[in-house]
Amino acid sequence: MKPTGPTNPTTLKIMSALRKHAKKESAEIWKDVALRLGKSTRLRPVVNTEKIEKYCKDGDVVVIPGKLLGQGIISKKVTVSSLYVSDDAKKKIEGAGGKYLGILDAAKKYPKGSKVKIMA
């Protein structure tokens, strides 16, 4: 029987670190992100920058438990983190005045996750 969850060692380390962080900080959002990362790769979200432009406001902090791709225009200053990011998406976010962080970096910067949104 084939495994249905992630087999990538980096993803497994990120999930483990997020679970520990969630327990330490009593932050359910990071536990939720770890659970979403534990899904099959086919079930993880793929989000384009145009979706961030449509649903976010300036100053929002967004976590994507999947891929971030660069289709579309973005003009809002948002902080985005994801498991994977395309070079084009990263350039567009930073070009609009926003920031891109890895998921673990976002967990460290926003330990309680109170202003963080999950986009799927």
C-alpha positions as CSV (number, residue, x, y, z in Angstrom):
1,M,0.0,0.0,0.0
2,K,1.4,3.4,-1.0
3,P,1.7,6.2,1.6
4,T,-0.9,8.9,1.2
5,G,0.8,11.7,3.1
6,P,4.0,13.5,2.5
7,T,7.2,11.6,2.0
8,N,9.5,14.6,1.5
9,P,11.8,14.8,4.5
10,T,11.8,18.6,4.5
11,T,8.0,18.7,4.6
12,L,8.0,16.2,7.4
13,K,10.5,18.3,9.4
14,I,8.3,21.4,8.8
15,M,5.2,19.6,10.0
16,S,7.0,18.4,13.1
17,A,8.4,21.8,13.9
18,L,4.9,23.4,13.4
19,R,3.3,20.9,15.8
20,K,5.9,21.6,18.5
21,H,5.5,25.3,18.0
22,A,1.7,25.1,18.2
23,K,1.9,23.2,21.4
24,K,4.5,25.5,23.0
25,E,2.6,28.7,22.0
26,S,-0.9,27.3,22.4
27,A,-1.6,28.4,18.8
28,E,-4.1,26.2,17.0
29,I,-3.5,27.9,13.6
30,W,0.0,26.3,13.3
31,K,-1.4,22.9,14.3
32,D,-4.0,23.4,11.5
33,V,-1.3,24.3,9.0
34,A,0.7,21.2,10.0
35,L,-2.4,19.0,9.4
36,R,-3.0,20.5,6.0
37,L,0.6,19.9,5.0
38,G,0.1,16.3,6.0
39,K,-2.4,15.8,3.3
40,S,-1.6,14.2,0.0
41,T,0.2,16.5,-2.4
42,R,-2.8,16.4,-4.8
43,L,-5.0,17.8,-2.1
44,R,-2.8,20.8,-1.1
45,P,-3.9,24.2,-2.5
46,V,-2.3,25.9,-5.4
47,V,-2.8,29.7,-5.1
48,N,-2.0,32.3,-7.6
49,T,-1.1,35.9,-6.8
50,E,-4.4,37.1,-8.4
51,K,-6.3,35.3,-5.6
52,I,-4.2,37.1,-3.0
53,E,-5.0,40.4,-4.7
54,K,-8.7,39.6,-4.8
55,Y,-9.2,38.4,-1.2
56,C,-6.6,40.2,0.9
57,K,-6.1,43.7,2.2
58,D,-2.9,45.7,2.7
59,G,-1.0,44.4,5.7
60,D,-2.6,41.0,5.8
61,V,-0.5,37.9,6.7
62,V,-1.3,34.8,4.7
63,V,-0.2,31.2,5.0
64,I,-0.6,28.9,2.1
65,P,-0.2,25.2,3.0
66,G,0.8,24.4,-0.6
67,K,2.1,26.2,-3.7
68,L,2.2,29.9,-4.5
69,L,2.3,30.7,-8.2
70,G,2.7,34.0,-10.0
71,Q,-0.3,34.2,-12.3
72,G,-2.0,37.6,-12.2
73,I,-1.2,41.0,-10.8
74,I,-0.7,41.9,-7.2
75,S,-0.6,45.5,-5.9
76,K,-1.2,45.0,-2.2
77,K,1.5,44.9,0.5
78,V,0.9,41.5,2.1
79,T,3.2,39.1,3.9
80,V,2.8,35.6,2.4
81,S,4.3,32.3,3.4
82,S,3.9,28.9,1.7
83,L,5.5,25.5,1.4
84,Y,6.6,26.1,-2.2
85,V,6.8,29.4,-4.1
86,S,7.7,30.2,-7.8
87,D,10.3,32.8,-8.5
88,D,7.7,34.9,-10.4
89,A,5.3,34.9,-7.5
90,K,8.1,35.9,-5.0
91,K,9.2,38.8,-7.3
92,K,5.6,40.1,-7.7
93,I,4.9,40.1,-4.0
94,E,8.2,41.8,-3.2
95,G,7.7,44.2,-6.1
96,A,4.4,45.3,-4.6
97,G,6.1,46.1,-1.3
98,G,5.1,42.9,0.4
99,K,7.2,40.1,2.0
100,Y,7.7,36.4,1.4
101,L,8.5,34.2,4.4
102,G,8.9,30.5,4.7
103,I,6.3,28.8,6.9
104,L,8.6,28.3,9.8
105,D,9.8,31.9,9.6
106,A,6.2,33.0,9.7
107,A,5.5,30.8,12.7
108,K,8.5,32.5,14.5
109,K,7.5,36.0,13.6
110,Y,3.8,35.5,14.5
111,P,4.0,32.9,17.3
112,K,0.4,33.1,18.4
113,G,-0.9,33.4,14.8
114,S,-3.5,35.9,15.8
115,K,-3.3,38.0,12.6
116,V,-2.6,35.1,10.3
117,K,-5.0,33.9,7.6
118,I,-4.9,30.5,5.9
119,M,-5.6,30.6,2.2
120,A,-6.6,27.4,0.5
